[in-house]
Amino acid sequence: MKDLAYLNKFFYKYRWRFIPGILFVIISNIFGVLPAQVIQISFDLVSENITVYRLFSGFDRQDVINEIFGYTLMLFGAIVLMLALLRGIFLFFMRQTIILMSRHIEYDLKNEIYNHYQKLSMAFYRRNNTGDLMNRVTEDVSRVRMYLGPAIMYTINTVVLFIMIVAFMFSVNAKLALYSLLPLPLLAITIYFVNTMINNRSEKIQEQLSALSNFVQETFSGIRVIKAYVREDDVREKFDVESENYKSQSMALVQVQALFFPLILLLVGLSTIITVYIGGIEVMNGTISSGNIAEFIVYVNQLTFPVMSLGWVTSLIQRAAASQKRINEFLHTKPEITSPRSQAAAISGHIEFKNVSFTYPDTGIQAIKNISFEVKPGEFVAIIGRTGSGKSTIANLLMRMYDTDSGEILIDGKPLRELDLNSFRQQIGFVPQEVFLFSDSIKNNIAFGISAPDQETIEAAAKNAAVYQNIVEFEKGFETLIGERGITLSGGQKQRLSIARAIIKEPQILVFDDCLSAVDTRTEEQILNNLGRVMKNKTSILIAHRVSTIKNADKILVIEGGEIMEQGSHRSLMSKKGIYFELYEKQLLEEQVV
């Protein structure tokens, strides 16, 4: 329960829903218990009136007694109906307060988790998979809501109803009360164990359903590969295996449920039989009336559902505690990257790396070692190197997705850690190596980084990214919807849309992380020419693996094994006949062979 204590702040926030909810539970149970006493009185009245009716046999008064008796029964029936109606009204109010409170808390908790997710650093997302993140904000929160609503509501209802009924039963006859309640603990224990079995098997079904869903999702995502390799039959066989496992788990659950309800009815029936038998003995002894037996039978049946719900409620609380523990793990996770409380300021684009080293915390791989370089405002700097040499790490550190292990990064002479992070990132256009497009229109994907852009600005960005002609050829143009992760577009089109999304911001610093790999040489040259015009007097950093892409850069950094091995202009590096020269010659030879 200590994990669920985190939710106490929400109970306080919605106390004016929670407290009236408890009052409505109490009032509804009062109206629920009173009909049993009305039934007891009516049963005794029936017994007495039958005796009186027989005494007046042969007299005119017999018809009057019969008429009065009929009106009296109708009155008692009307009272029972009225009490049931009043109970129903307060049950409605109970749900409108407690259940609605749980929905409000669910809403607040989901927003709190989602907002916290957005504050966490990139390292967090490298450590945790997307499915787990989704489960904690959906499935786990739903389980917590079941504790906040139904579990609390039925717990309060059970406690109040049990106290009331037991008090009334013992006030009538203690012996009959003890015998009548005797099977109920056995019923509660049985329900608890059977319900535990049901929950365990339900968990296995959920796990198998998750595995089945993941398999289907992965199959649909990779359908082109499956068809290309003609593996439809093999995939179908694997699906049959997963589906068969799901069916087996479901059948196991049905078998337990088939035993569950007959067992409950047996124990409830046993309690009723004991009540009638012991009650009959007490009637013969003269300690109670026949109406009290009917009253006790009503009480026992009223207690049946609350006792049945104990096992279910206990299970709900256990599952909610486990889910809240998982939620708390993330909510208590502190972001590695935090923005200081500093004033937002415009940047000119002067970048300086001073003896920067960085090791990825989740893998322990040292990506860069003691790197130092300077980029002056308005310069076009290129970074080239083999795969895994640390090029993308420099871009991530510049965007402050991670903080350096040692050394520091200066922006306009100020340490990057001291800048307002949101303001800084708003002035940077970043095109990542792995292009991500949202399942939205082309227009909205390009305009993602700014608010309320006009169509002319969007089209200008598309033209500068050399993707305008491709867009207008689509049937719906800029309103064309992009499939999941941009699946409806080619690799080059996705990269150019990502470039358009970056340059529409008119950033002071533009960072390209190897985002021209899927673009042909002619289109690449067109994009670079457009960027030269758009980014005039602004800082540009281009990470690439083709020398032809970067040879016009003001400065080229050659990265090898996380270190800068060479730096300078294309001409100066070629004259050194070092790593850059060898790389250029090798790529030139490959182009000639092709």
C-alpha positions as CSV (number, residue, x, y, z in Angstrom):
1,M,0.0,0.0,0.0
2,K,3.0,2.3,0.4
3,D,3.2,2.7,-3.4
4,L,-0.5,3.7,-3.5
5,A,0.2,6.4,-0.9
6,Y,1.4,8.5,-3.9
7,L,-2.3,8.9,-4.8
8,N,-3.3,10.6,-1.5
9,K,-2.7,14.0,-3.0
10,F,-5.4,13.3,-5.5
11,F,-7.8,12.3,-2.8
12,Y,-7.2,15.6,-1.1
13,K,-7.6,17.5,-4.4
14,Y,-11.0,15.8,-5.0
15,R,-12.1,15.6,-1.4
16,W,-15.3,17.4,-2.1
17,R,-16.3,14.5,-4.4
18,F,-14.8,11.8,-2.1
19,I,-16.5,12.8,1.2
20,P,-20.0,13.2,-0.3
21,G,-19.4,9.9,-2.0
22,I,-18.9,8.2,1.4
23,L,-22.0,9.8,2.7
24,F,-24.0,8.6,-0.3
25,V,-22.7,5.1,0.4
26,I,-23.9,5.2,4.0
27,I,-27.3,6.6,3.1
28,S,-27.8,4.1,0.2
29,N,-27.1,1.2,2.6
30,I,-29.6,2.5,5.2
31,F,-32.3,2.4,2.5
32,G,-30.9,-1.0,1.5
33,V,-31.2,-2.5,4.9
34,L,-34.6,-1.1,6.0
35,P,-36.7,-3.2,3.5
36,A,-35.6,-6.4,5.4
37,Q,-37.3,-5.0,8.5
38,V,-40.4,-4.0,6.5
39,I,-40.6,-7.6,5.1
40,Q,-40.2,-9.0,8.7
41,I,-43.2,-6.8,9.8
42,S,-45.3,-7.8,6.8
43,F,-44.5,-11.5,7.3
44,D,-45.6,-11.3,11.0
45,L,-48.7,-9.3,9.9
46,V,-49.6,-12.0,7.5
47,S,-49.3,-14.7,10.2
48,E,-51.4,-12.7,12.7
49,N,-54.1,-11.7,10.2
50,I,-54.5,-15.3,9.1
51,T,-55.2,-16.2,12.7
52,V,-57.6,-13.3,13.2
53,Y,-59.3,-14.0,9.9
54,R,-60.0,-17.6,11.0
55,L,-61.4,-16.4,14.4
56,F,-64.0,-14.3,12.6
57,S,-65.0,-17.2,10.3
58,G,-68.8,-16.9,9.6
59,F,-69.0,-13.2,10.8
60,D,-69.4,-10.1,8.5
61,R,-66.3,-8.6,10.0
62,Q,-64.2,-11.2,8.1
63,D,-64.6,-9.3,4.8
64,V,-63.5,-6.0,6.5
65,I,-60.4,-7.7,8.0
66,N,-59.6,-9.2,4.6
67,E,-59.9,-5.7,3.0
68,I,-57.8,-4.0,5.6
69,F,-55.2,-6.8,5.3
70,G,-55.0,-6.3,1.5
71,Y,-54.5,-2.5,1.9
72,T,-51.9,-3.1,4.5
73,L,-49.9,-5.4,2.3
74,M,-50.1,-2.9,-0.6
75,L,-48.8,-0.2,1.8
76,F,-45.8,-2.4,2.8
77,G,-45.2,-3.2,-0.8
78,A,-45.2,0.5,-1.7
79,I,-42.8,1.2,1.2
80,V,-40.4,-1.4,-0.1
81,L,-40.6,0.0,-3.6
82,M,-40.1,3.6,-2.2
83,L,-37.0,2.5,-0.2
84,A,-35.6,0.7,-3.3
85,L,-36.1,3.9,-5.3
86,L,-34.4,6.0,-2.7
87,R,-31.5,3.6,-2.5
88,G,-31.2,3.6,-6.3
89,I,-31.0,7.4,-6.3
90,F,-28.3,7.5,-3.7
91,L,-26.4,4.7,-5.5
92,F,-26.5,6.9,-8.6
93,F,-25.1,9.8,-6.5
94,M,-22.4,7.5,-5.1
95,R,-21.2,6.5,-8.6
96,Q,-21.4,10.1,-9.8
97,T,-19.0,11.1,-7.0
98,I,-16.6,8.3,-6.4
99,I,-16.4,6.8,-10.0
100,L,-16.2,10.3,-11.6
101,M,-13.5,11.2,-9.0
102,S,-11.5,8.1,-10.3
103,R,-11.9,9.3,-13.9
104,H,-10.6,12.8,-12.9
105,I,-7.6,11.3,-11.1
106,E,-7.0,9.0,-14.1
107,Y,-6.9,12.1,-16.4
108,D,-4.6,13.9,-14.0
109,L,-2.3,10.9,-13.6
110,K,-2.0,10.3,-17.3
111,N,-1.1,14.0,-17.9
112,E,1.4,14.0,-15.1
113,I,3.1,10.9,-16.5
114,Y,3.1,12.2,-20.1
115,N,4.4,15.6,-19.0
116,H,7.2,13.9,-17.0
117,Y,8.1,11.8,-20.0
118,Q,8.7,14.9,-22.0
119,K,11.1,16.2,-19.4
120,L,13.2,13.1,-19.4
121,S,16.4,12.9,-21.3
122,M,17.4,10.9,-24.4
123,A,19.3,8.4,-22.2
124,F,16.0,7.4,-20.6
125,Y,14.5,6.5,-23.9
126,R,17.5,4.5,-24.9
127,R,17.1,2.4,-21.7
128,N,13.3,1.8,-22.1
129,N,11.3,0.5,-25.0
130,T,8.3,2.3,-26.4
131,G,5.9,-0.6,-25.5
132,D,6.8,-0.4,-21.8
133,L,6.4,3.4,-21.8
134,M,2.9,3.1,-23.4
135,N,1.8,0.4,-21.0
136,R,2.6,2.5,-17.9
137,V,0.5,5.4,-19.2
138,T,-2.4,3.2,-20.4
139,E,-2.7,-0.2,-18.9
140,D,-1.1,0.6,-15.5
141,V,-3.1,3.8,-15.1
142,S,-6.3,1.9,-15.9
143,R,-5.5,-0.6,-13.2
144,V,-4.9,2.2,-10.7
145,R,-8.2,3.8,-11.7
146,M,-10.0,0.5,-10.8
147,Y,-8.5,0.9,-7.3
148,L,-9.5,4.6,-7.1
149,G,-13.1,3.9,-8.3
150,P,-14.7,0.5,-7.9
151,A,-12.2,-0.9,-5.3
152,I,-12.6,2.0,-2.9
153,M,-16.4,2.2,-3.6
154,Y,-17.1,-1.5,-3.0
155,T,-14.7,-1.6,0.0
156,I,-16.6,1.3,1.7
157,N,-19.9,-0.2,0.7
158,T,-19.0,-3.6,2.1
159,V,-17.7,-2.3,5.4
160,V,-20.8,0.0,6.0
161,L,-23.3,-2.7,4.9
162,F,-21.6,-5.5,6.9
163,I,-21.6,-3.3,10.1
164,M,-25.2,-2.4,9.7
165,I,-26.5,-5.9,8.9
166,V,-24.5,-7.6,11.6
167,A,-25.7,-5.1,14.1
168,F,-29.3,-5.6,13.1
169,M,-28.9,-9.4,13.0
170,F,-27.3,-9.6,16.5
171,S,-30.0,-7.3,17.9
172,V,-32.6,-9.7,16.8
173,N,-31.0,-13.1,17.8
174,A,-27.3,-13.7,18.4
175,K,-27.4,-17.4,17.9
176,L,-29.2,-17.2,14.5
177,A,-26.8,-14.4,13.4
178,L,-23.8,-16.6,14.2
179,Y,-25.1,-19.6,12.3
180,S,-26.3,-17.5,9.3
181,L,-22.9,-15.8,8.9
182,L,-21.0,-19.1,9.4
183,P,-20.6,-19.9,5.6
184,L,-19.7,-16.3,4.6
185,P,-16.0,-16.5,5.7
186,L,-15.6,-19.7,3.8
187,L,-17.3,-18.0,0.8
188,A,-14.8,-15.1,1.1
189,I,-11.8,-17.4,1.3
190,T,-13.0,-19.5,-1.6
191,I,-13.7,-16.4,-3.7
192,Y,-10.2,-15.0,-2.9
193,F,-8.4,-18.2,-4.0
194,V,-10.5,-18.7,-7.1
195,N,-10.3,-15.0,-8.0
196,T,-6.5,-15.2,-7.7
197,M,-6.5,-18.1,-10.1
198,I,-8.7,-16.1,-12.5
199,N,-6.3,-13.1,-12.2
200,N,-3.2,-15.2,-12.8
201,R,-4.7,-16.8,-15.9
202,S,-6.0,-13.4,-17.0
203,E,-2.4,-12.0,-16.7
204,K,-1.1,-14.9,-18.9
205,I,-3.9,-14.1,-21.4
206,Q,-2.9,-10.5,-21.5
207,E,0.8,-11.4,-21.9
208,Q,-0.1,-13.8,-24.8
209,L,-2.4,-11.2,-26.3
210,S,0.4,-8.7,-26.2
211,A,2.8,-11.1,-27.8
212,L,0.2,-11.9,-30.5
213,S,-0.4,-8.2,-31.1
214,N,3.3,-7.5,-31.4
215,F,3.7,-10.3,-33.8
216,V,0.9,-9.1,-36.0
217,Q,2.1,-5.5,-35.8
218,E,5.7,-6.5,-36.8
219,T,4.3,-8.6,-39.6
220,F,2.3,-5.8,-41.1
221,S,5.2,-3.3,-40.7
222,G,7.5,-5.7,-42.5
223,I,5.0,-7.0,-45.1
224,R,7.2,-5.9,-48.0
225,V,10.1,-7.9,-46.7
226,I,7.9,-10.9,-46.1
227,K,6.5,-10.8,-49.6
228,A,9.9,-10.1,-51.2
229,Y,11.4,-13.2,-49.5
230,V,8.2,-15.3,-50.0
231,R,7.9,-16.1,-46.3
232,E,4.1,-15.9,-46.1
233,D,3.6,-19.6,-45.2
234,D,6.3,-19.5,-42.6
235,V,4.8,-16.4,-41.0
236,R,1.4,-17.9,-41.1
237,E,2.6,-21.0,-39.2
238,K,4.2,-18.8,-36.5
239,F,0.9,-16.9,-36.2
240,D,-1.0,-20.2,-35.8
241,V,1.4,-21.1,-32.9
242,E,0.9,-17.8,-31.2
243,S,-2.9,-17.9,-31.8
244,E,-3.0,-21.5,-30.4
245,N,-1.2,-20.4,-27.3
246,Y,-3.7,-17.6,-26.8
247,K,-6.6,-20.0,-27.2
248,S,-5.1,-22.5,-24.7
249,Q,-4.8,-19.7,-22.1
250,S,-8.3,-18.5,-22.7
251,M,-9.7,-22.0,-22.4
252,A,-7.9,-22.5,-19.0
253,L,-9.6,-19.3,-17.8
254,V,-13.0,-20.4,-18.9
255,Q,-12.6,-23.7,-17.0
256,V,-12.0,-21.8,-13.7
257,Q,-14.9,-19.4,-14.4
258,A,-17.2,-22.4,-15.0
259,L,-16.4,-23.6,-11.5
260,F,-16.6,-20.2,-9.9
261,F,-20.3,-19.3,-10.1
262,P,-21.8,-22.8,-9.2
263,L,-19.5,-22.8,-6.1
264,I,-20.7,-19.4,-5.0
265,L,-24.4,-20.4,-5.5
266,L,-23.7,-23.6,-3.4
267,L,-22.3,-21.7,-0.5
268,V,-25.0,-19.0,-0.6
269,G,-27.6,-21.8,-0.7
270,L,-26.0,-23.5,2.3
271,S,-26.2,-20.2,4.2
272,T,-29.9,-19.9,3.4
273,I,-30.6,-23.5,4.5
274,I,-28.8,-23.0,7.8
275,T,-30.8,-19.8,8.4
276,V,-34.1,-21.5,7.7
277,Y,-33.2,-24.5,9.9
278,I,-31.8,-22.7,12.9
279,G,-34.5,-20.0,12.5
280,G,-37.2,-22.6,12.6
281,I,-35.8,-24.0,15.8
282,E,-35.7,-20.5,17.3
283,V,-39.3,-19.9,16.2
284,M,-40.4,-23.1,17.9
285,N,-38.5,-22.0,21.0
286,G,-40.4,-18.7,20.9
287,T,-37.3,-16.5,20.7
288,I,-38.1,-15.0,17.3
289,S,-41.0,-14.8,14.9
290,S,-41.4,-16.3,11.4
291,G,-40.9,-12.8,10.0
292,N,-37.4,-12.7,11.5
293,I,-36.4,-15.7,9.3
294,A,-37.5,-13.9,6.2
295,E,-35.6,-10.8,7.5
296,F,-32.4,-12.9,8.0
297,I,-32.7,-14.5,4.6
298,V,-32.8,-11.0,3.1
299,Y,-29.8,-9.9,5.2
300,V,-27.8,-13.0,4.1
301,N,-28.5,-12.4,0.4
302,Q,-27.6,-8.7,0.9
303,L,-24.2,-9.7,2.3
304,T,-23.5,-12.2,-0.5
305,F,-22.4,-9.7,-3.1
306,P,-20.2,-7.6,-0.7
307,V,-18.5,-10.8,0.5
308,M,-18.1,-12.0,-3.1
309,S,-16.6,-8.6,-4.0
310,L,-13.9,-9.0,-1.3
311,G,-11.7,-11.3,-3.4
312,W,-12.2,-9.1,-6.5
313,V,-11.5,-5.9,-4.6
314,T,-8.4,-7.5,-2.9
315,S,-7.1,-8.5,-6.4
316,L,-7.8,-5.0,-7.7
317,I,-5.8,-3.4,-4.9
318,Q,-2.9,-5.8,-5.4
319,R,-2.8,-5.2,-9.2
320,A,-3.1,-1.4,-8.6
321,A,-0.2,-1.4,-6.1
322,A,2.0,-3.3,-8.6
323,S,1.0,-0.9,-11.4
324,Q,1.5,2.2,-9.2
325,K,4.9,0.9,-8.2
326,R,5.8,0.7,-12.0
327,I,4.5,4.2,-12.5
328,N,6.4,5.6,-9.5
329,E,9.6,4.2,-10.9
330,F,9.3,6.5,-13.9
331,L,7.8,9.5,-12.0
332,H,10.7,9.4,-9.5
333,T,13.2,9.2,-12.4
334,K,15.1,12.5,-12.6
335,P,16.0,14.0,-16.0
336,E,19.7,14.1,-16.6
337,I,19.3,17.2,-18.7
338,T,17.7,20.2,-16.9
339,S,17.3,23.7,-18.1
340,P,18.6,26.4,-15.8
341,R,16.4,29.4,-14.8
342,S,18.0,31.9,-17.1
343,Q,16.6,34.5,-19.5
344,A,16.0,33.5,-23.1
345,A,18.6,35.2,-25.3
346,A,19.2,35.3,-29.1
347,I,22.3,33.5,-30.3
348,S,24.7,34.5,-33.1
349,G,25.9,31.0,-33.8
350,H,29.4,31.0,-32.4
351,I,30.1,27.4,-31.3
352,E,33.2,26.1,-29.4
353,F,34.0,22.6,-28.2
354,K,36.7,22.6,-25.5
355,N,38.3,19.2,-24.7
356,V,34.9,17.4,-24.9
357,S,34.7,13.7,-24.1
358,F,31.6,11.6,-23.8
359,T,30.7,8.0,-23.0
360,Y,27.2,6.7,-23.5
361,P,25.8,5.8,-20.1
362,D,23.7,2.8,-21.1
363,T,26.4,1.0,-23.2
364,G,29.7,2.3,-21.7
365,I,31.1,3.0,-25.2
366,Q,33.3,6.1,-25.3
367,A,32.0,8.0,-28.4
368,I,34.3,11.0,-28.5
369,K,37.6,11.8,-26.8
370,N,39.1,15.2,-26.0
371,I,37.6,16.9,-29.0
372,S,38.2,20.7,-29.6
373,F,37.1,22.8,-32.5
374,E,35.5,26.2,-33.2
375,V,32.8,27.3,-35.5
376,K,32.4,31.0,-36.1
377,P,29.1,32.7,-36.8
378,G,28.1,32.3,-40.5
379,E,30.6,29.5,-41.1
380,F,29.8,26.3,-43.0
381,V,31.5,23.4,-41.1
382,A,31.4,19.8,-42.3
383,I,32.2,16.6,-40.3
384,I,33.2,13.4,-42.0
385,G,34.3,10.0,-40.8
386,R,33.5,6.3,-40.9
387,T,30.5,4.7,-39.3
388,G,30.7,4.8,-35.5
389,S,33.4,7.4,-35.4
390,G,31.4,9.8,-33.2
391,K,29.9,12.2,-35.8
392,S,26.3,11.9,-34.6
393,T,27.4,12.2,-31.0
394,I,28.8,15.7,-31.7
395,A,25.3,16.7,-33.1
396,N,23.5,15.2,-30.0
397,L,25.9,17.0,-27.6
398,L,25.4,20.3,-29.5
399,M,21.6,19.8,-29.2
400,R,22.2,19.0,-25.5
401,M,20.4,15.6,-25.8
402,Y,23.3,14.5,-23.5
403,D,25.7,16.4,-21.3
404,T,29.4,16.0,-21.7
405,D,31.5,13.9,-19.3
406,S,34.4,16.3,-19.4
407,G,35.2,19.5,-21.2
408,E,32.5,22.1,-22.1
409,I,30.6,23.4,-25.1
410,L,30.4,27.2,-25.5
411,I,27.6,29.0,-27.4
412,D,28.5,32.7,-28.0
413,G,31.1,32.3,-25.2
414,K,28.6,31.0,-22.6
415,P,28.5,27.4,-21.4
416,L,25.7,25.4,-23.0
417,R,24.6,24.1,-19.6
418,E,23.8,27.7,-18.5
419,L,21.5,28.5,-21.5
420,D,17.8,28.3,-21.4
421,L,17.3,25.0,-23.2
422,N,13.9,25.7,-24.9
423,S,15.1,29.1,-26.2
424,F,18.3,27.6,-27.5
425,R,16.7,24.7,-29.3
426,Q,14.1,27.0,-30.9
427,Q,17.0,28.7,-32.6
428,I,18.4,25.5,-34.0
429,G,17.3,23.6,-37.1
430,F,18.1,19.9,-36.6
431,V,17.8,17.2,-39.2
432,P,18.5,13.8,-37.5
433,Q,20.1,10.8,-39.2
434,E,17.0,8.7,-38.6
435,V,14.2,10.7,-40.2
436,F,10.9,10.7,-38.3
437,L,7.7,11.9,-39.9
438,F,4.3,12.0,-38.1
439,S,1.2,10.3,-39.4
440,D,-0.2,13.6,-40.6
441,S,-0.4,15.8,-43.7
442,I,2.8,16.9,-45.5
443,K,1.9,20.5,-44.7
444,N,1.7,19.8,-41.0
445,N,5.0,17.8,-41.0
446,I,6.9,20.7,-42.7
447,A,5.3,23.3,-40.3
448,F,5.8,21.2,-37.2
449,G,8.5,23.5,-35.7
450,I,6.6,26.8,-36.0
451,S,3.1,27.9,-35.2
452,A,0.5,29.2,-37.7
453,P,2.7,29.4,-40.8
454,D,1.1,30.6,-44.1
455,Q,1.0,28.4,-47.2
456,E,3.6,30.5,-49.0
457,T,6.2,30.0,-46.2
458,I,5.6,26.2,-46.3
459,E,6.0,26.1,-50.1
460,A,9.2,28.1,-49.9
461,A,10.7,25.7,-47.4
462,A,9.7,22.8,-49.7
463,K,11.3,24.4,-52.7
464,N,14.5,25.1,-50.7
465,A,14.6,21.4,-49.7
466,A,14.0,20.4,-53.4
467,V,10.9,18.4,-52.6
468,Y,8.2,20.9,-53.8
469,Q,7.9,19.2,-57.2
470,N,7.4,15.8,-55.6
471,I,4.6,17.2,-53.4
472,V,2.6,18.9,-56.1
473,E,2.6,15.7,-58.1
474,F,0.6,14.0,-55.3
475,E,-3.2,14.0,-55.9
476,K,-3.8,16.1,-52.7
477,G,-0.6,18.0,-52.8
478,F,0.4,19.4,-49.4
479,E,-2.7,17.9,-47.8
480,T,-1.5,14.4,-48.6
481,L,-1.5,12.2,-45.5
482,I,1.8,10.5,-44.7
483,G,1.5,6.9,-43.5
484,E,3.0,5.6,-40.3
485,R,6.7,6.8,-40.0
486,G,6.4,8.1,-43.6
487,I,6.0,4.7,-45.1
488,T,4.2,6.2,-48.2
489,L,7.3,8.2,-49.2
490,S,10.6,7.2,-50.5
491,G,13.8,7.5,-48.5
492,G,14.9,10.7,-50.3
493,Q,11.5,12.3,-50.0
494,K,11.4,11.7,-46.3
495,Q,14.9,13.2,-45.9
496,R,13.9,16.3,-47.9
497,L,10.7,16.8,-45.9
498,S,12.8,16.6,-42.7
499,I,15.1,19.3,-44.2
500,A,12.1,21.5,-45.0
501,R,10.9,21.1,-41.5
502,A,14.3,22.4,-40.2
503,I,14.8,25.3,-42.5
504,I,11.2,26.7,-42.2
505,K,12.2,27.8,-38.7
506,E,14.9,30.1,-40.2
507,P,17.3,28.9,-37.5
508,Q,20.5,30.6,-36.5
509,I,22.3,27.3,-36.4
510,L,21.5,24.4,-38.8
511,V,22.7,20.9,-38.0
512,F,22.5,18.2,-40.7
513,D,23.2,14.7,-39.4
514,D,24.0,12.7,-42.5
515,C,20.5,13.5,-43.9
516,L,21.4,13.5,-47.6
517,S,22.4,9.8,-47.9
518,A,19.2,8.8,-49.8
519,V,19.4,11.9,-52.1
520,D,21.0,11.7,-55.6
521,T,24.0,13.9,-56.4
522,R,22.1,16.3,-58.5
523,T,19.3,16.9,-55.9
524,E,22.0,17.1,-53.2
525,E,23.8,19.9,-55.1
526,Q,20.5,21.8,-55.5
527,I,19.7,21.5,-51.8
528,L,23.2,22.7,-50.8
529,N,23.0,25.7,-53.2
530,N,19.6,26.6,-51.7
531,L,21.0,26.3,-48.2
532,G,23.9,28.5,-49.1
533,R,21.4,31.2,-49.8
534,V,19.0,30.5,-46.9
535,M,21.7,30.1,-44.3
536,K,23.8,33.2,-45.4
537,N,25.4,34.7,-42.3
538,K,24.1,31.8,-40.2
539,T,26.0,28.8,-38.9
540,S,25.7,25.4,-40.6
541,I,27.1,22.1,-39.5
542,L,26.8,19.2,-42.0
543,I,27.7,15.6,-41.1
544,A,28.2,13.5,-44.1
545,H,29.9,10.4,-45.4
546,R,30.4,11.6,-49.0
547,V,33.3,13.9,-49.7
548,S,31.4,15.4,-52.7
549,T,28.8,16.7,-50.3
550,I,31.2,18.7,-48.1
551,K,34.1,19.8,-50.3
552,N,32.7,23.4,-50.4
553,A,32.6,23.8,-46.6
554,D,34.6,26.5,-44.9
555,K,36.1,23.9,-42.6
556,I,36.1,20.1,-42.6
557,L,36.6,18.0,-39.5
558,V,37.8,14.4,-40.1
559,I,36.8,12.1,-37.2
560,E,38.4,8.8,-36.5
561,G,37.8,6.7,-33.4
562,G,36.1,9.6,-31.6
563,E,39.0,12.0,-32.2
564,I,39.6,14.8,-34.7
565,M,42.4,13.5,-36.8
566,E,42.5,16.3,-39.4
567,Q,40.7,19.7,-39.9
568,G,40.9,22.4,-42.6
569,S,39.5,23.3,-46.0
570,H,39.1,20.7,-48.8
571,R,42.2,22.1,-50.6
572,S,44.4,22.1,-47.5
573,L,43.3,18.5,-46.5
574,M,43.9,17.2,-50.0
575,S,47.4,18.7,-49.9
576,K,48.2,16.9,-46.7
577,K,47.5,13.5,-48.4
578,G,46.3,12.1,-45.1
579,I,43.0,10.3,-44.1
580,Y,40.8,12.8,-45.9
581,F,42.9,12.4,-49.1
582,E,42.6,8.6,-48.9
583,L,38.9,8.8,-48.3
584,Y,38.4,11.1,-51.3
585,E,40.5,8.9,-53.6
586,K,38.6,5.8,-52.5
587,Q,35.1,7.4,-53.1
588,L,36.3,8.8,-56.4
589,L,37.4,5.3,-57.5
590,E,34.1,3.8,-56.4
591,E,32.2,6.3,-58.5
592,Q,34.3,5.5,-61.5
593,V,33.7,1.8,-61.1
594,V,30.0,2.3,-60.8
